[in-house]
């Protein structure tokens, strides 16, 4: 399924991400405590029952957020999760993509442009800068220059994961 870039307000994303993180942590604490207390009341106490209560709390919290992730108010957070997933997928292919870019492969240029554009957007949404990674910035400029040289647009609209099939991982 192709991934398309979307625009979101970084402040709104950060506010929602903090709120959702706090809600998840709160729900995990409450569920783990309730499951632990329930297990302690039914069975004789022990460390393993406490661990099982925490594990059941994690499962309950995961199920609730799995059901809620499709809600419209989760759009920004869901988008960032998907972006991180796609960037992680591409990062496994970076050595092969870099070799192919040096050989003039336009598909590698597209994927690397997506990778750098996605990293920049992720940094912006998280309120960080990419200034501390000189190697990443240098490669980003090389990709931009190579795309300009070939008459390609500087920015890409998205990424189709099936494009990675042409490259070997690692």
Kinemage of the C-alpha trace (Angstrom):
@kinemage 1
@onewidth
@group {chain A} dominant
@subgroup {mainchain}
@vectorlist {calphas} color= white
{ca unk a 1} P 0.000 0.000 0.000
{ca unk a 2} L 1.622 3.272 -1.058
{ca unk a 3} L 2.434 5.831 1.606
{ca unk a 4} L 1.603 9.472 0.846
{ca unk a 5} L 3.028 12.473 2.670
{ca unk a 6} L 0.483 14.526 4.598
{ca unk a 7} L 0.805 17.907 6.274
{ca unk a 8} L 0.114 18.212 9.984
{ca unk a 9} L 0.711 20.998 12.446
{ca unk a 10} L 3.690 20.011 14.632
{ca unk a 11} L 2.212 21.668 17.736
{ca unk a 12} L -1.080 19.790 17.369
{ca unk a 13} L 0.801 16.519 16.831
{ca unk a 14} L 3.033 17.017 19.873
{ca unk a 15} L 0.073 17.950 22.070
{ca unk a 16} L -1.928 14.909 20.953
{ca unk a 17} L 1.079 12.603 21.252
{ca unk a 18} L 1.711 13.751 24.837
{ca unk a 19} L -1.956 13.360 25.737
{ca unk a 20} L -2.203 9.908 24.178
{ca unk a 21} L 1.043 8.801 25.840
{ca unk a 22} L -0.241 9.916 29.223
{ca unk a 23} L -3.562 8.173 28.598
{ca unk a 24} L -1.770 4.967 27.635
{ca unk a 25} L 0.462 5.103 30.699
{ca unk a 26} L -2.493 5.833 32.968
{ca unk a 27} L -4.561 3.032 31.507
{ca unk a 28} L -1.634 0.628 31.789
{ca unk a 29} L -1.127 1.494 35.455
{ca unk a 30} L -4.820 1.168 36.301
{ca unk a 31} L -5.309 -2.076 34.364
{ca unk a 32} L -2.129 -3.652 35.728
{ca unk a 33} L -3.141 -2.712 39.265
{ca unk a 34} L -6.666 -4.036 38.830
{ca unk a 35} L -5.539 -7.311 37.272
{ca unk a 36} L -2.887 -7.766 39.954
{ca unk a 37} L -5.383 -7.100 42.746
{ca unk a 38} L -7.899 -9.456 41.155
{ca unk a 39} L -5.344 -12.231 40.778
{ca unk a 40} L -4.085 -11.675 44.343
{ca unk a 41} L -7.654 -11.930 45.674
{ca unk a 42} L -8.447 -15.125 43.770
{ca unk a 43} L -5.118 -16.917 44.198
{ca unk a 44} L -2.436 -16.865 46.850
{ca unk a 45} L -0.023 -13.961 46.379
{ca unk a 46} L 3.294 -14.172 44.607
{ca unk a 47} L 5.681 -12.479 42.243
{ca unk a 48} L 4.408 -14.385 39.207
{ca unk a 49} L 0.848 -13.241 39.821
{ca unk a 50} L 2.080 -9.642 39.943
{ca unk a 51} L 3.942 -10.169 36.666
{ca unk a 52} L 0.861 -11.783 35.123
{ca unk a 53} L -1.265 -8.820 36.258
{ca unk a 54} L 1.131 -6.389 34.575
{ca unk a 55} L 1.177 -8.517 31.418
{ca unk a 56} L -2.635 -8.571 31.331
{ca unk a 57} L -2.589 -4.776 31.797
{ca unk a 58} L -0.283 -4.425 28.788
{ca unk a 59} L -2.550 -6.665 26.707
{ca unk a 60} L -5.685 -4.727 27.730
{ca unk a 61} L -4.034 -1.379 26.982
{ca unk a 62} L -2.813 -2.631 23.606
{ca unk a 63} L -6.267 -3.884 22.675
{ca unk a 64} L -7.935 -0.593 23.602
{ca unk a 65} L -5.469 1.450 21.562
{ca unk a 66} L -5.658 -1.002 18.658
{ca unk a 67} L -9.398 -0.330 18.557
{ca unk a 68} L -8.979 3.440 18.919
{ca unk a 69} L -6.204 3.950 16.373
{ca unk a 70} L -8.667 4.351 13.477
{ca unk a 71} L -10.481 7.251 15.168
{ca unk a 72} L -10.201 10.655 13.445
{ca unk a 73} L -8.626 12.287 16.503
{ca unk a 74} L -5.710 9.826 16.217
{ca unk a 75} L -4.896 10.849 12.614
{ca unk a 76} L -1.665 12.716 13.407
{ca unk a 77} L -0.302 10.031 15.688
{ca unk a 78} L -1.320 7.245 13.294
{ca unk a 79} L 0.392 9.091 10.421
{ca unk a 80} L 3.651 9.424 12.395
{ca unk a 81} L 3.539 5.715 13.314
{ca unk a 82} L 3.150 4.859 9.625
{ca unk a 83} L 5.909 7.280 8.618
{ca unk a 84} L 8.298 5.769 11.166
{ca unk a 85} L 7.429 2.290 9.930
{ca unk a 86} L 8.170 3.219 6.307
{ca unk a 87} L 11.412 4.980 7.248
{ca unk a 88} L 12.535 1.950 9.252
{ca unk a 89} L 11.727 -0.269 6.289
{ca unk a 90} L 13.798 1.904 3.933
{ca unk a 91} L 16.705 2.172 6.379
{ca unk a 92} L 17.361 -1.555 6.012
{ca unk a 93} L 18.009 -0.996 2.314
{ca unk a 94} L 20.147 2.152 2.583
{ca unk a 95} L 23.489 0.571 1.579
{ca unk a 96} L 21.962 -0.961 -1.575
{ca unk a 97} L 20.088 2.262 -2.354
{ca unk a 98} L 23.262 4.322 -2.027
{ca unk a 99} L 25.145 1.988 -4.366
{ca unk a 100} L 22.298 2.110 -6.892
{ca unk a 101} L 22.070 5.903 -6.663
{ca unk a 102} L 25.775 6.130 -7.495
{ca unk a 103} L 25.045 4.027 -10.590
{ca unk a 104} L 22.248 6.426 -11.619
{ca unk a 105} L 19.203 4.313 -10.721
{ca unk a 106} L 16.157 6.650 -10.701
{ca unk a 107} L 14.136 4.348 -8.391
{ca unk a 108} L 16.906 4.558 -5.795
{ca unk a 109} L 16.843 8.337 -6.124
{ca unk a 110} L 13.100 8.366 -5.508
{ca unk a 111} L 13.360 6.153 -2.440
{ca unk a 112} L 16.287 8.129 -1.007
{ca unk a 113} L 14.404 11.377 -1.637
{ca unk a 114} L 11.442 9.897 0.270
{ca unk a 115} L 13.752 8.821 3.088
{ca unk a 116} L 15.333 12.255 3.519
{ca unk a 117} L 12.034 14.081 3.111
{ca unk a 118} L 10.442 11.742 5.674
{ca unk a 119} L 13.303 12.187 8.137
{ca unk a 120} L 12.991 15.962 7.818
{ca unk a 121} L 9.224 15.844 8.343
{ca unk a 122} L 9.605 13.536 11.341
{ca unk a 123} L 12.156 15.872 12.879
{ca unk a 124} L 9.861 18.840 12.297
{ca unk a 125} L 6.853 17.082 13.824
{ca unk a 126} L 8.904 16.086 16.866
{ca unk a 127} L 10.340 19.584 17.275
{ca unk a 128} L 13.915 18.570 16.504
{ca unk a 129} L 16.459 19.626 13.926
{ca unk a 130} L 18.679 17.537 11.677
{ca unk a 131} L 21.609 19.912 12.130
{ca unk a 132} L 23.522 17.481 14.330
{ca unk a 133} L 23.783 14.778 11.652
{ca unk a 134} L 26.234 16.143 9.083
{ca unk a 135} L 26.432 12.855 7.185
{ca unk a 136} L 22.658 12.733 6.708
{ca unk a 137} L 22.559 16.361 5.594
{ca unk a 138} L 25.407 15.802 3.127
{ca unk a 139} L 23.669 12.798 1.604
{ca unk a 140} L 20.428 14.756 1.405
{ca unk a 141} L 22.186 17.427 -0.663
{ca unk a 142} L 23.746 14.778 -2.917
{ca unk a 143} L 20.296 13.295 -3.555
{ca unk a 144} L 18.846 16.740 -4.279
{ca unk a 145} L 21.644 17.549 -6.709
{ca unk a 146} L 21.306 14.187 -8.472
{ca unk a 147} L 17.541 14.684 -8.844
{ca unk a 148} L 18.024 18.221 -10.214
{ca unk a 149} L 20.668 16.924 -12.623
{ca unk a 150} L 18.199 14.365 -13.998
{ca unk a 151} L 15.358 16.876 -14.195
{ca unk a 152} L 13.358 15.235 -11.405
{ca unk a 153} L 11.327 17.166 -8.854
{ca unk a 154} L 13.170 17.876 -5.632
{ca unk a 155} L 10.303 16.519 -3.530
{ca unk a 156} L 8.398 13.264 -3.855
{ca unk a 157} L 4.731 12.771 -3.000
{ca unk a 158} L 5.136 9.442 -1.249
{ca unk a 159} L 6.590 5.980 -1.358
{ca unk a 160} L 5.496 2.601 -2.665
{ca unk a 161} L 7.102 -0.172 -0.575
{ca unk a 162} L 7.082 -2.474 -3.596
{ca unk a 163} L 9.848 -0.304 -5.077
{ca unk a 164} L 12.199 -1.887 -2.521
{ca unk a 165} L 11.761 -5.300 -4.159
{ca unk a 166} L 14.338 -4.317 -6.775
{ca unk a 167} L 17.022 -3.905 -4.087
{ca unk a 168} L 18.761 -6.299 -1.727
{ca unk a 169} L 18.577 -5.603 1.967
{ca unk a 170} L 21.782 -4.523 3.656
